[in-house]
Amino acid sequence: MTSIRNECSIRLGSAVFAVGLTLLVAGCGKEEAPEQTVARPVKAIKVGDVAQVGGRSFPGQARATREANLSFRVSGPLIAFPAKVGDDVAEGQVLARIDPRDYQVNLNNVQGQLDRTKATAARAESEYKRELKIFQEDPGATSKTAVDRKREQRDSARANIKSLEASVAAAKDQLSYTYLRAPYKGTITATYVENFEDVRPKQAIVRVLDPSRIEMVINIPENLISNAPYVTKVFVRFDAFPDREIEATIKEVGREASQTTRTYPVTLIMDQPSDITILPGMAGKTVRVEGDLPDQATGAGIEVPVSATFSPDDSGKTFLWVIDEQTKTVKRREVMTGRLTDRGITVQEGLKAGEWVATAGAHYLREGQQVRILDEKPEGGAE
């Protein structure tokens, strides 16, 4: 019985050893899978490259360069209102008229007061001169006090003249304000009252716009806005005229990004074409841009977002993460910065136009790290 138990134990141990040996050999023969490198997504810009702005289309709406709701400065009933929606008007043309009679009466009154005061002043001047002459020829015939009194009367009359002259000028202005004139050549797009109505000061009467030049506001993402200063021409196409490109220029660039969209408003301005008419409210979009890359020789520098710069270890030096466009790896580079702008900071030395620069997460990158520029499609990804 004992020999049978020993034999079973030997056989069981042999079996366990064989299984362990088999697993060990299998494990040694299996190669360990290499660790897969994952590219870190980063926000980046290609500095001084206007093609980035031109490579995307930005929508906007046309608006007149000058447009205004016109109103009177005085109140009263309208007696003439020839303005009609759609009329083309010349600069200075009368668009509406308030009954001027009350203002004419006021002007006549203050003008009469001025005339009387001038006569009084002339008489006071004559009396002062006579009193002064008597005092000089025969001091006993009058007194110094009497001379001073005549001089005060003359000076008071002169002061009254100045006050009334100002009142006359104001009354003339009030009378002139009964005319509502076009401030510039334009087109009437709306009227807000009817003839013979009583109107108040600053009440909107008519709307006039100048369609000779057209503006359009587009919104540029913050990662592209630093390239806007290098754009010299923008070409716009409106939905109403899909086969026509209209040349525009940048009028102004907004200084503050939208809190919700993180885009900057950029105002384009263009002349009204001679063969077509762009009306305010028409929808359009940018189709291409032209521009000049910054000339580093002038010392102007290349503008980058402030978030792209960093100074490690309190070294006092400024660095950027520059991305190799071929290998998609980052390299730390020391640069010399210049002045701050509304949209970023200029780099005077250490950066070339056309290079890619990481604009966010500088403290999370490391030398030689593989990155993927956001908005780029990953390899093998869907379009």
GIRA-V379051 format. One record per pair of residues at least 24 apart in sequence whose ideal C-beta (glycine too) atoms are under 8 Angstrom apart, sorted by the first residue. I is the first residue (numbers start at 1). J is the second residue. D is the distance in whole Angstrom. If there is no record, write none. Layout:
i-><I/I>
j-><J/J>
d-><D/D>
This chain:
i-><37/38/39/39/39/39/39/40/40/40/40/40/40/41/41/41/41/42/42/42/42/42/42/42/42/42/42/42/42/43/43/43/43/43/43/43/44/44/44/44/44/44/44/44/44/45/45/45/45/45/45/45/45/45/45/46/46/46/46/47/47/47/47/47/47/47/47/47/47/47/47/48/48/48/48/48/48/48/49/49/49/49/50/50/50/50/50/50/50/50/51/52/52/53/53/53/53/53/53/54/54/54/54/56/57/57/57/58/58/58/58/58/59/59/59/59/60/60/60/60/60/60/60/60/60/61/61/61/61/61/61/62/62/62/62/62/62/62/62/62/62/62/63/63/63/63/63/63/64/64/64/64/64/64/64/64/65/65/65/65/65/65/66/66/66/66/66/67/67/67/67/67/67/68/68/68/68/69/69/69/69/69/70/70/70/70/70/70/70/70/70/71/71/71/71/71/71/72/72/72/72/72/72/72/72/72/72/72/73/73/73/74/74/74/74/74/74/75/75/75/75/76/76/76/76/76/77/77/77/77/78/78/78/78/78/78/78/79/79/80/81/81/81/81/83/83/83/84/84/85/85/85/85/86/86/87/87/88/88/88/89/89/89/89/89/89/90/90/91/91/91/91/92/92/93/93/94/94/94/95/95/95/95/95/95/95/96/96/96/96/97/97/97/98/98/98/98/99/100/100/103/103/103/103/103/104/106/106/107/107/107/107/107/110/110/110/110/111/111/113/113/114/114/114/114/114/117/117/117/117/118/120/120/121/121/121/121/121/124/124/124/124/124/125/125/127/127/128/128/180/180/182/183/184/184/185/185/186/186/187/189/209/211/211/211/211/211/212/212/213/213/213/213/214/214/214/214/214/214/215/215/215/215/215/216/216/216/216/216/217/217/217/217/218/218/218/218/219/219/219/219/219/219/220/220/220/221/221/222/222/222/222/222/223/223/225/225/225/225/225/226/226/226/226/226/227/228/228/228/228/229/229/230/230/230/230/231/231/231/232/232/232/233/233/233/234/234/234/234/234/235/235/235/235/235/236/236/236/236/236/236/237/237/237/238/238/238/238/239/239/239/240/240/241/241/244/244/245/245/246/246/246/253/253/255/255/264/293/293/294/296/296/299/300/301/301/301/301/301/301/302/302/302/302/302/303/303/303/303/303/303/304/304/304/304/304/304/304/305/305/305/305/306/306/306/307/307/307/308/308/308/308/308/308/309/309/309/309/310/310/319/320/320/320/320/320/321/321/321/321/322/322/322/322/322/323/323/323/323/323/323/325/328/328/328/328/329/329/329/329/330/330/330/330/330/330/330/331/331/332>
j-><370/370/328/370/371/372/378/364/365/369/370/371/372/371/372/373/374/321/323/330/358/359/360/361/365/371/372/373/374/223/358/359/360/361/373/374/223/323/356/357/358/359/371/373/374/223/224/226/227/304/305/308/356/357/359/227/354/355/356/226/227/302/303/304/347/351/353/354/355/356/357/227/230/293/294/302/353/354/227/293/353/354/227/230/231/289/290/291/292/293/289/224/227/220/224/227/228/231/289/286/288/289/290/224/285/286/287/218/219/220/285/286/218/283/284/285/216/217/218/236/268/283/284/285/286/216/217/281/282/283/284/214/215/216/238/278/279/280/281/282/283/284/214/215/216/217/280/281/186/209/210/211/213/214/215/280/210/212/213/214/215/269/184/186/209/210/213/189/207/208/209/210/280/183/207/208/209/192/204/205/206/207/95/180/182/183/204/205/206/207/208/180/201/202/203/204/205/96/98/177/178/180/199/200/201/202/203/205/177/201/202/98/103/174/177/178/201/198/199/200/201/102/103/178/198/199/196/197/198/199/193/194/195/196/197/198/199/195/196/195/191/193/194/195/188/191/206/188/191/188/189/190/191/187/188/187/188/185/186/187/182/185/186/187/188/208/182/185/182/183/184/185/181/182/181/182/179/180/181/180/181/182/188/205/206/208/179/180/205/206/178/179/180/177/178/180/199/178/175/178/171/174/175/177/178/175/171/174/168/171/172/174/175/164/167/168/171/168/171/164/167/161/164/165/167/168/157/160/161/164/161/157/160/154/157/158/160/161/150/153/154/156/157/154/157/153/154/153/154/205/206/208/208/208/210/210/212/210/211/211/280/280/272/277/278/279/280/271/272/269/270/271/272/269/270/271/272/278/280/251/267/268/269/270/248/267/268/270/284/265/266/267/268/265/266/268/286/258/261/263/264/265/266/263/264/266/262/263/257/262/263/264/305/305/359/253/257/264/266/343/303/304/305/343/344/291/253/264/266/343/253/303/291/292/293/294/289/290/291/290/291/292/289/290/291/268/286/288/289/290/286/287/288/289/290/268/270/284/285/286/287/284/285/287/278/282/283/284/282/283/284/278/282/276/278/273/276/287/288/270/273/278/342/343/342/343/343/353/354/353/352/353/348/346/337/338/339/346/347/348/346/347/351/352/353/341/343/344/345/346/347/344/345/346/347/351/357/359/343/344/345/359/340/344/345/359/360/362/344/357/358/359/360/362/335/337/345/362/362/363/362/347/350/351/357/358/357/358/362/365/351/355/356/357/358/355/356/357/358/371/373/356/370/371/372/373/368/369/370/371/358/365/366/367/368/369/371/367/368/367>
d-><6/8/7/4/6/4/8/8/7/6/7/5/7/7/5/8/5/8/8/8/5/8/7/6/7/5/7/6/7/6/7/5/4/7/8/5/7/6/5/6/5/6/8/5/7/5/7/6/7/7/7/8/7/6/6/8/6/7/5/7/7/5/8/6/8/6/6/7/6/8/6/7/6/5/5/5/3/6/6/7/7/6/6/5/5/5/7/4/8/8/8/6/6/7/5/5/7/6/5/8/5/4/8/8/5/6/7/4/7/7/6/5/7/7/7/5/4/5/4/8/7/8/6/7/8/7/7/6/7/6/7/5/7/5/7/5/7/6/6/4/8/6/7/5/7/8/5/7/8/4/6/5/8/7/7/5/6/7/4/7/5/7/6/7/7/4/8/8/7/7/4/7/7/7/7/6/8/8/4/8/8/5/7/6/8/7/7/6/5/7/6/8/7/5/5/6/6/8/6/6/7/6/6/8/6/8/7/7/4/6/8/6/7/6/5/6/6/7/6/5/6/7/8/7/7/7/6/7/5/8/7/8/5/6/6/8/6/8/7/7/8/7/7/4/5/6/5/7/7/6/7/6/6/7/7/7/5/8/8/6/4/7/6/7/6/7/7/6/6/7/5/5/5/6/6/5/6/7/6/5/7/6/8/7/5/8/8/4/6/7/6/6/7/8/4/8/7/7/6/4/7/5/4/8/6/6/5/7/7/4/6/8/6/6/4/5/5/6/8/5/8/7/4/6/8/6/6/5/5/5/6/5/8/7/3/6/7/6/7/5/4/8/5/5/8/7/8/7/5/6/7/6/7/8/5/7/7/4/7/6/8/6/6/7/8/7/7/7/5/6/7/6/6/7/5/8/6/5/8/7/6/7/5/8/7/8/5/8/6/5/7/5/8/8/5/7/6/7/7/4/7/6/7/6/5/5/7/5/5/5/7/7/7/8/6/7/8/5/8/5/4/6/6/6/5/8/5/8/6/8/8/7/5/6/6/6/5/7/4/6/5/6/7/4/7/6/6/8/5/8/7/5/5/7/8/7/7/5/7/6/7/6/6/5/6/5/7/4/7/5/6/8/5/6/8/7/6/6/8/5/6/7/7/7/4/8/7/4/7/6/8/8/7/7/8/5/8/3/6/5/7/5/5/8/6/6/7/5/7/5/8/5/6/8/6/7/6/7/7/5/8/5/7/6/5/6/5/8/8/5/6/5/8/7/8/7/6/8/4/7/8/7/8/7/5/7/7/4/6/5/7/6/7/6/8/8/4/7/6/6/7/6/6/6/7/8/5/6/6/7/6/5/8/7/7/5/6/7/7/6>
